[in-house]
Amino acid sequence: MLANGNAQFIEFDASGGAGTIGSGTMEKADTTAYSTARITGDYAFGAAGSDNANNRAAIAGRFTSNGTGTLTNAAGDVNAYGTDYAMNFTAANYTVSSTATGRGAMSLAFTFGGAPDTLNFVFYVVNSGKLFVMESDTVTTATPLPDQGCPKRSPVCSLPTATAPFP
Protein backbone atom coordinates (compact mmCIF):
# COMPACT_ATOMS: atom_id res chain seq x y z
CA MET A 1 0.00 0.00 0.00
CA LEU A 2 1.33 3.40 -0.95
CA ALA A 3 1.02 6.52 1.19
CA ASN A 4 -1.73 7.90 -1.09
CA GLY A 5 -3.90 4.80 -0.49
CA ASN A 6 -3.18 3.17 -3.84
CA ALA A 7 -1.71 -0.31 -4.28
CA GLN A 8 -0.42 -2.70 -6.92
CA PHE A 9 -0.85 -6.46 -6.76
CA ILE A 10 0.35 -9.58 -8.55
CA GLU A 11 -1.16 -13.06 -8.61
CA PHE A 12 1.12 -15.90 -9.67
CA ASP A 13 -0.37 -19.34 -9.08
CA ALA A 14 1.01 -21.04 -12.18
CA SER A 15 2.91 -24.00 -10.80
CA GLY A 16 4.05 -26.34 -13.57
CA GLY A 17 2.66 -24.11 -16.34
CA ALA A 18 -0.96 -24.29 -15.17
CA GLY A 19 -2.89 -21.88 -12.98
CA THR A 20 -3.58 -18.18 -12.75
CA ILE A 21 -1.30 -15.24 -13.52
CA GLY A 22 -2.43 -11.64 -13.23
CA SER A 23 -1.66 -8.16 -11.98
CA GLY A 24 -3.52 -4.97 -11.30
CA THR A 25 -3.92 -1.81 -9.30
CA MET A 26 -6.18 -0.51 -6.58
CA GLU A 27 -6.70 3.22 -6.23
CA LYS A 28 -8.30 5.34 -3.57
CA ALA A 29 -11.63 6.58 -4.94
CA ASP A 30 -13.16 10.04 -4.68
CA THR A 31 -16.82 9.29 -3.89
CA THR A 32 -17.83 12.89 -4.71
CA ALA A 33 -17.07 12.06 -8.38
CA TYR A 34 -19.70 9.26 -8.54
CA SER A 35 -21.90 11.22 -10.95
CA THR A 36 -22.49 11.38 -14.71
CA ALA A 37 -22.13 15.16 -14.46
CA ARG A 38 -18.57 14.91 -13.07
CA ILE A 39 -17.18 13.17 -16.19
CA THR A 40 -16.41 16.14 -18.43
CA GLY A 41 -13.76 17.30 -20.86
CA ASP A 42 -11.66 15.95 -23.70
CA TYR A 43 -10.44 12.37 -23.43
CA ALA A 44 -8.02 10.28 -25.44
CA PHE A 45 -8.12 6.50 -25.16
CA GLY A 46 -6.04 3.58 -26.30
CA ALA A 47 -5.97 -0.13 -25.63
CA ALA A 48 -4.56 -3.37 -26.94
CA GLY A 49 -5.94 -6.82 -26.30
CA SER A 50 -6.57 -10.31 -27.56
CA ASP A 51 -9.62 -12.11 -28.92
CA ASN A 52 -10.79 -15.63 -28.08
CA ALA A 53 -8.21 -17.06 -30.55
CA ASN A 54 -5.39 -15.01 -28.94
CA ASN A 55 -5.09 -12.63 -31.93
CA ARG A 56 -3.80 -9.16 -30.97
CA ALA A 57 -5.80 -6.03 -31.77
CA ALA A 58 -5.64 -2.36 -30.75
CA ILE A 59 -7.68 0.85 -30.75
CA ALA A 60 -6.92 4.53 -30.17
CA GLY A 61 -9.09 7.60 -30.32
CA ARG A 62 -10.67 10.59 -28.58
CA PHE A 63 -14.00 12.05 -27.52
CA THR A 64 -15.49 14.95 -25.55
CA SER A 65 -17.81 14.45 -22.57
CA ASN A 66 -20.10 17.31 -21.57
CA GLY A 67 -21.33 15.72 -18.32
CA THR A 68 -24.80 14.81 -19.63
CA GLY A 69 -24.01 11.25 -20.73
CA THR A 70 -23.31 12.01 -24.39
CA LEU A 71 -19.84 11.64 -25.89
CA THR A 72 -19.27 13.96 -28.86
CA ASN A 73 -16.44 14.74 -31.30
CA ALA A 74 -15.51 11.05 -31.25
CA ALA A 75 -12.80 9.80 -33.61
CA GLY A 76 -10.62 6.72 -33.58
CA ASP A 77 -8.58 4.11 -35.38
CA VAL A 78 -8.52 0.32 -35.14
CA ASN A 79 -5.62 -2.00 -35.86
CA ALA A 80 -7.39 -5.26 -36.60
CA TYR A 81 -4.68 -7.94 -36.69
CA GLY A 82 -2.31 -5.78 -38.73
CA THR A 83 -4.84 -3.82 -40.84
CA ASP A 84 -5.63 -0.21 -39.90
CA TYR A 85 -9.17 1.19 -40.15
CA ALA A 86 -10.64 4.61 -39.34
CA MET A 87 -13.58 4.46 -36.93
CA ASN A 88 -16.67 6.54 -37.73
CA PHE A 89 -18.73 6.95 -34.57
CA THR A 90 -22.51 6.94 -34.95
CA ALA A 91 -23.37 7.16 -31.23
CA ALA A 92 -21.48 7.22 -27.93
CA ASN A 93 -22.91 7.56 -24.44
CA TYR A 94 -22.33 6.76 -20.78
CA THR A 95 -24.01 6.97 -17.41
CA VAL A 96 -22.93 6.57 -13.80
CA SER A 97 -25.73 4.25 -12.68
CA SER A 98 -24.78 4.02 -8.98
CA THR A 99 -23.85 7.08 -6.97
CA ALA A 100 -23.14 4.70 -4.06
CA THR A 101 -20.49 2.57 -5.84
CA GLY A 102 -19.40 4.72 -8.81
CA ARG A 103 -20.39 1.97 -11.27
CA GLY A 104 -21.44 3.03 -14.74
CA ALA A 105 -21.90 1.87 -18.32
CA MET A 106 -20.62 3.15 -21.65
CA SER A 107 -21.61 2.27 -25.22
CA LEU A 108 -19.69 3.12 -28.40
CA ALA A 109 -21.42 2.58 -31.76
CA PHE A 110 -19.36 3.02 -34.93
CA THR A 111 -18.43 1.68 -38.32
CA PHE A 112 -14.99 0.65 -39.53
CA GLY A 113 -14.12 -0.90 -42.86
CA GLY A 114 -17.79 -0.38 -43.79
CA ALA A 115 -19.10 -2.67 -41.02
CA PRO A 116 -21.25 -1.32 -38.14
CA ASP A 117 -20.66 -2.49 -34.58
CA THR A 118 -21.22 -1.52 -30.96
CA LEU A 119 -19.02 -2.05 -27.92
CA ASN A 120 -20.37 -2.01 -24.38
CA PHE A 121 -18.40 -1.34 -21.22
CA VAL A 122 -18.84 -1.18 -17.47
CA PHE A 123 -16.69 1.22 -15.48
CA TYR A 124 -15.95 2.39 -11.97
CA VAL A 125 -15.14 6.02 -11.22
CA VAL A 126 -11.79 6.54 -9.48
CA ASN A 127 -12.12 10.32 -9.60
CA SER A 128 -13.49 12.92 -12.03
CA GLY A 129 -10.42 12.39 -14.21
CA LYS A 130 -10.04 8.60 -14.10
CA LEU A 131 -12.19 5.55 -14.73
CA PHE A 132 -11.43 1.84 -14.60
CA VAL A 133 -13.18 0.44 -17.68
CA MET A 134 -13.88 -3.15 -18.72
CA GLU A 135 -15.56 -4.37 -21.87
CA SER A 136 -18.81 -6.17 -21.01
CA ASP A 137 -19.30 -7.91 -24.37
CA THR A 138 -18.48 -11.60 -24.76
CA VAL A 139 -14.88 -12.00 -25.98
CA THR A 140 -14.89 -13.11 -29.64
CA THR A 141 -12.90 -12.29 -32.76
CA ALA A 142 -15.32 -9.34 -33.19
CA THR A 143 -14.88 -8.07 -29.60
CA PRO A 144 -11.38 -8.65 -28.17
CA LEU A 145 -10.59 -8.07 -24.51
CA PRO A 146 -8.54 -4.92 -23.84
CA ASP A 147 -5.76 -4.95 -21.26
CA GLN A 148 -5.16 -1.29 -20.41
CA GLY A 149 -5.97 1.11 -17.54
CA CYS A 150 -7.81 4.43 -17.61
CA PRO A 151 -6.13 7.70 -16.46
CA LYS A 152 -7.10 11.25 -17.48
CA ARG A 153 -4.48 13.80 -18.42
CA SER A 154 -4.98 17.54 -18.98
CA PRO A 155 -5.76 19.26 -21.24
CA VAL A 156 -6.49 16.17 -23.32
CA CYS A 157 -7.48 13.35 -21.02
CA SER A 158 -6.86 9.64 -21.36
CA LEU A 159 -9.25 6.71 -20.98
CA PRO A 160 -7.07 3.87 -22.30
CA THR A 161 -9.39 0.92 -21.84
CA ALA A 162 -11.85 1.24 -24.60
CA THR A 163 -11.53 -1.30 -27.40
CA ALA A 164 -13.18 -2.04 -30.70
CA PRO A 165 -14.49 -5.02 -32.66
CA PHE A 166 -12.24 -6.44 -35.32
CA PRO A 167 -12.99 -8.38 -38.49
C-alpha positions in Angstrom: 0.0 0.0 0.0 1.3 3.4 -1.0 1.0 6.5 1.2 -1.7 7.9 -1.1 -3.9 4.8 -0.5 -3.2 3.2 -3.8 -1.7 -0.3 -4.3 -0.4 -2.7 -6.9 -0.9 -6.5 -6.8 0.4 -9.6 -8.6 -1.2 -13.1 -8.6 1.1 -15.9 -9.7 -0.4 -19.3 -9.1 1.0 -21.0 -12.2 2.9 -24.0 -10.8 4.1 -26.3 -13.6 2.7 -24.1 -16.3 -1.0 -24.3 -15.2 -2.9 -21.9 -13.0 -3.6 -18.2 -12.8 -1.3 -15.2 -13.5 -2.4 -11.6 -13.2 -1.7 -8.2 -12.0 -3.5 -5.0 -11.3 -3.9 -1.8 -9.3 -6.2 -0.5 -6.6 -6.7 3.2 -6.2 -8.3 5.3 -3.6 -11.6 6.6 -4.9 -13.2 10.0 -4.7 -16.8 9.3 -3.9 -17.8 12.9 -4.7 -17.1 12.1 -8.4 -19.7 9.3 -8.5 -21.9 11.2 -11.0 -22.5 11.4 -14.7 -22.1 15.2 -14.5 -18.6 14.9 -13.1 -17.2 13.2 -16.2 -16.4 16.1 -18.4 -13.8 17.3 -20.9 -11.7 16.0 -23.7 -10.4 12.4 -23.4 -8.0 10.3 -25.4 -8.1 6.5 -25.2 -6.0 3.6 -26.3 -6.0 -0.1 -25.6 -4.6 -3.4 -26.9 -5.9 -6.8 -26.3 -6.6 -10.3 -27.6 -9.6 -12.1 -28.9 -10.8 -15.6 -28.1 -8.2 -17.1 -30.6 -5.4 -15.0 -28.9 -5.1 -12.6 -31.9 -3.8 -9.2 -31.0 -5.8 -6.0 -31.8 -5.6 -2.4 -30.7 -7.7 0.9 -30.7 -6.9 4.5 -30.2 -9.1 7.6 -30.3 -10.7 10.6 -28.6 -14.0 12.1 -27.5 -15.5 14.9 -25.5 -17.8 14.5 -22.6 -20.1 17.3 -21.6 -21.3 15.7 -18.3 -24.8 14.8 -19.6 -24.0 11.2 -20.7 -23.3 12.0 -24.4 -19.8 11.6 -25.9 -19.3 14.0 -28.9 -16.4 14.7 -31.3 -15.5 11.0 -31.3 -12.8 9.8 -33.6 -10.6 6.7 -33.6 -8.6 4.1 -35.4 -8.5 0.3 -35.1 -5.6 -2.0 -35.9 -7.4 -5.3 -36.6 -4.7 -7.9 -36.7 -2.3 -5.8 -38.7 -4.8 -3.8 -40.8 -5.6 -0.2 -39.9 -9.2 1.2 -40.2 -10.6 4.6 -39.3 -13.6 4.5 -36.9 -16.7 6.5 -37.7 -18.7 6.9 -34.6 -22.5 6.9 -35.0 -23.4 7.2 -31.2 -21.5 7.2 -27.9 -22.9 7.6 -24.4 -22.3 6.8 -20.8 -24.0 7.0 -17.4 -22.9 6.6 -13.8 -25.7 4.2 -12.7 -24.8 4.0 -9.0 -23.9 7.1 -7.0 -23.1 4.7 -4.1 -20.5 2.6 -5.8 -19.4 4.7 -8.8 -20.4 2.0 -11.3 -21.4 3.0 -14.7 -21.9 1.9 -18.3 -20.6 3.1 -21.7 -21.6 2.3 -25.2 -19.7 3.1 -28.4 -21.4 2.6 -31.8 -19.4 3.0 -34.9 -18.4 1.7 -38.3 -15.0 0.7 -39.5 -14.1 -0.9 -42.9 -17.8 -0.4 -43.8 -19.1 -2.7 -41.0 -21.2 -1.3 -38.1 -20.7 -2.5 -34.6 -21.2 -1.5 -31.0 -19.0 -2.1 -27.9 -20.4 -2.0 -24.4 -18.4 -1.3 -21.2 -18.8 -1.2 -17.5 -16.7 1.2 -15.5 -16.0 2.4 -12.0 -15.1 6.0 -11.2 -11.8 6.5 -9.5 -12.1 10.3 -9.6 -13.5 12.9 -12.0 -10.4 12.4 -14.2 -10.0 8.6 -14.1 -12.2 5.6 -14.7 -11.4 1.8 -14.6 -13.2 0.4 -17.7 -13.9 -3.2 -18.7 -15.6 -4.4 -21.9 -18.8 -6.2 -21.0 -19.3 -7.9 -24.4 -18.5 -11.6 -24.8 -14.9 -12.0 -26.0 -14.9 -13.1 -29.6 -12.9 -12.3 -32.8 -15.3 -9.3 -33.2 -14.9 -8.1 -29.6 -11.4 -8.7 -28.2 -10.6 -8.1 -24.5 -8.5 -4.9 -23.8 -5.8 -4.9 -21.3 -5.2 -1.3 -20.4 -6.0 1.1 -17.5 -7.8 4.4 -17.6 -6.1 7.7 -16.5 -7.1 11.2 -17.5 -4.5 13.8 -18.4 -5.0 17.5 -19.0 -5.8 19.3 -21.2 -6.5 16.2 -23.3 -7.5 13.3 -21.0 -6.9 9.6 -21.4 -9.2 6.7 -21.0 -7.1 3.9 -22.3 -9.4 0.9 -21.8 -11.8 1.2 -24.6 -11.5 -1.3 -27.4 -13.2 -2.0 -30.7 -14.5 -5.0 -32.7 -12.2 -6.4 -35.3 -13.0 -8.4 -38.5 
